[in-house]
Amino acid sequence: MKFLQLLILFILSVGCDANQEAAISETAINESAGRIGKFKIGNTEIREEILAELVNANIQHWANDDGSISYFLSDGEIIDRIGNDVILSYISRN
């Protein structure tokens, strides 16, 4: 079990971008909604599954030109849960 936890921590630390720069988007963003965060996922399959789950959960997000995914920090806990679920299911399949 410790190995799985270390593996998940490693994947998240390698695949996530901690920079909190503002994202440029083609759509208007409601500034009163809160601060913006972003992350990168290196694995294409995991990234696509996370995007699909964000759409299913009606979480406002947008993809940036650098391949990162931006979101409102107020949705951070839900996004963490979705990301963990997707990564765990990916690990169990492979």
N, C-alpha and C positions, 0 to 999 in steps of 0.2 A: 504494500500500500504506500509506503514511503517513496518507493521508486516512481509510482504513478504521480504522486504529488510533486516530486522533483521534476519529472518530465513536463508536467503542465506548467510549472513555474518557469522552467527553461524556455518552453515554447512561447509563453507570454512575454518573457523578458527579451527574447530575440525578435519576436514578431511585432511588438508594439512600439510605437513612437511616442515618447513622453513630451515632445515639444507641444506647446500650447499656442501655436501661432494661429492667427485668424485665417479662416479658409475663404477662398474666393469662390463664389457661387453664381450661377446664372440666374437663380431665382432670388427674390427678395427674402431676407431673413428678418424676422421680428426681433429687434434688438432687446426688447423688454423681456424676452423669454429667458434670458440668462446668458452665461458664458458658454463658449464653444470649446469643445475638446475634439481631438482626433487621434486615430490610431491606424497603424498599418499591420496587415496580415500578409506574410510572405507566401503562404500556401494558397494557391488559387482556389482549390476546392473548398477549403475552410472559409475563405473570403466570400465566395459566392453563396455558401450556405448561410453565413451570418447575414448577408444582405437580404436573402430571401426571408429569414426569420424576422429581421427588422421590419420588412414590409408587412409580414403577417401580423406583427404586433402593433402596427400603425405608429412606429417610432420615426419621428422626423430625422432624416439623415441625408447626406449627400456625399457623392464620391468626388474626390479632388483629382486634379491632373497628375499629381505625384503618386497616385494609387492609394492614398489614405482615405479613410472614411471619417467624416466630421459629424458631430452630433451635439445636442445641447447637454451640458453637464448635469442638468436636472434629471436626465434619463440614464445617468451612468450606472445605477444599480441594475436596472433592467437589462442594459446592454452587457454588463458583466455576466449576468446570469445566462443570457443568450449565448455569449461567447464561450463560457465554460461548458454549457450543454453541447454546443456544436463541436468543440474540441474533444470532449470526452467521447462523443459518439464517433468521431473520426478515428480516435485512437482505438476504440473497441472494434471498429470495422477492419482496421489494418493491423 
